[in-house]
Amino acid sequence: MTVTTIGFDADDTLWQNESFFRLTQERFAALLADHAGNDHLMERLLAAERRNIGHYGFGIKAFTLSMIETAIEVTDGRVPAAVIGEILAEGREMLRHPVHLLDGAEDAVRTLAGSHKLVLITKGDLLDQERKLAESGLRDLFDGVEIVSDKTPATYRHAFARHGDGPDRALMVGNSMKSDVVPAIEAGAWGVFCPSEIEWALERADAPEDAPRFRRIANLAELPGLVANI
């Protein structure tokens, strides 16, 4: 069946994202170096992020709150106010960071916009994702935008029904096996894995290698050719 709708993930699929989180983590580790070793601190931070997803969702604001919580934990509640201030400043700096499109992203989106309905389907903070999309220069190429709290099979069924001809005639491409590929395939769509250089631990999942609608590409430059051959 012909694919008529293509869904794109945003962070680390169209533009850089996780690299900025890693830089902030390094600065966070430097701030707390007198209280916890780097490995232990990162373990505590990841645990806080995992606990807090259900409360704060995804994105920079949630990450900042998890850093503050971790700082309080590893200092037994004695973290200086100045350190909290530095953590908040790092979060604000992330929210101001310019958008850097990944290689091949713009060409792939512009090429496919001429022949398919395009939908951006992304998690994260609403205001931040809207800002990044506006700064990317790609907004007018998308027929629909879905900024969601999580990505489940129902998310994809609803998004592809609203903006296309349903999941069976849709394809989703992204860098997260857990969020972009597996649930899209479970919804009945094609799932295309486009790996990023840095993978967030909470987005890891096994590849559905036996799924007929699973595909893998090295970068977005390969996407138009793949779509043409489906």
N, C-alpha and C positions, 0 to 999 in steps of 0.2 A: 504494500500500500504506500502511495506516495506521501512523503513528508511535506506538509504545508506550513508548519509552525516550528520555529526554533527558539528554545529557551536558553538564555545565557546566564550563568552565574556572574557576579561582579568582582568581588575581592579575590585577588590572585588568579583570576581567569582573564578579566579585561585589564585590570590595573594592579599594581603592587600594593600589598597590604601587610602580609605577615612579617616582612622584613622590618617594617617600622615597629611592629610589636616587639621583635627581637632586640632592636636597638634600645627600646624603652626598658626592656627587661634587664639589659646590661647596666643601664643607669640605675635602675632599681636595686640591682645587686650591689653596686658601688655604695649606694646610700645606706644599705643594711649590712655592709661587710663586717662591721664590728659585732654583729649579733648572730649571723648565720653564714655558713659557707654557701657558695654559689649553688652547688647541686641540691643541698637540702632546701635552700630558699626556693628554687624553681619547683621542687616537688611540692612544697607547701602552697606555692602560688597556683600550680596546676590543680591541686586538690580544692583550693578555694574557688577557682573558676568552675570546676565540675559541680561543686555544691551550689553555686550561685546562678547557674544558667536558668534554672526554673524560676528564680526570683527576678533577675535582672536582664535575662536574655543575652544576646550577643552584641559585640561591638566595643568601642573604646570606653564608653562610660561604665559598662559592666566590668571591663578589664581594670579600670582605674579603681573602682570600688573593691575589687578583689585584691589589688595591690595594697590598698589601705588596710584591709582586713588582715592580710598576711603580715604586714608590718606590725600591727598590734599584737598578733599571735607570737611572732618570733622574739619580740621584745618584752613579752609578758605584760603588755599594757603600758610599757614605759617609753614608747616611741615618742621622740620630741615633736612638738607641734611644727617645728621648722621642716622636719622630714615629711610630715603629712603635706605641708605646703608645697614641697618639692615634687611630691608624687602628683598632686593636683595640677601643678604647672606642666609636668610631663604629659598628663592627659590632655590638657588644653593644647599643647604643642602638637600632639598627634591629630587633634581635630582641625588644626590649621594646615596640616601638611599638604602640599600640592599633589595633584593626581598625576601619576606616571603610568601611561598605558604600556602594557606589555607588548613585546615584538609580535607583529602580525595581527594584533587585536583589531585595530581600526580597519585594516584592509578586509579582514574576514567579515566584520559586521557590515561594512559598506557593500561588499560583494553580495552577501546573502539578503540584504535589505531589498535588493532589486527583484528578488524572486520568491521570497518567503515572508510570512508574518514573523516578526521578531518580538520576543518578550523577555524583559530582564526580570529574573527571579532571584532575589537575594535576601539574606538575613542581615541583621544589624540594626543599628540605631537609625530611626527614620530620618532625622535631620541630617545626619552625617552622610547617609547613603544618597539622599537627594542632592546634597552639596557635591559629592564626588561625581555623580552622574551629570550634573550640570557642568562641572568643570572639565569633564572628559571630552566634551564636544560630540558625544554620541547620542544624546537624548532624543533628537528628532528622528533618529533611525529606528527607534523602537515603537512598535504599535501598542505596547502595553508595558507597565512597570508594576511589579509585585514586590513590595518590601515586607517580608513576613517574619514572624517570631520564630518559626522553625520550618524545616522542609520535610514533609511527610508525603506518602503516596496521595493522601487527600489534597495536599497543597497543589501538587502537580495536576491532579484530575480537575480541580476547580480552575486553576490558572489556564490550562490549555482548553478548557471548555469555554471560558470567558473570552479568550483572545484568539482562539483558533477553532479547529475542527475536532477537538478532543485529543486525548493522549495517544490514541492509536495512530494518529497522523502527525505526531509531534516528536521532537528530539530535544534533549537537554544536554548541554555541555558545561562542564565545570571541573575544578581541580580537586573537589572533595568526593571521594568514593562514597562516604557515608551520607552526605547531604544532597549531592548533585546527581549521582549515578544510580545507586541502589534504589532509593525510593521512586525515582522517575521510571525505572524499569518495572518496579512493582505496580506502578500506576498504569502501565501499558505502553509507555513511550520508549523511544530509543534513549540509551544513556551513554554519553561519550565522555570518557575520562581524559582530561588534559592536565597532566601533573604540573605542579608548581615546584620551584626550587626548594621552598621551605614548607613543610607540612605541620600543621597544628596537631598535636597529639589527640585532641578530642574529635578530630575529623577523620580519623583512620578507620578503615573497615576493609574486609576482604573483598577482592574483586569478584564479581559474579561471572567468572570465566565461561561457564556453561550456558549463560543466558543468550539466546539468539539475538537479542537487541543490544548487546553490549559491544562497544567499540572503544579503542584506545588510540589517541593521537599524541604526537610529541609536542605540538604547539598549534595555535589557532590557524596558522597559515595552511595547515592540512585540512581544515574543516570544510571549506567549499568543495574540495575534491571528494571528500568522504560523503558529503550530502548528495552530490551528483551521482554517486555510485550506489546509493541505497535504493 
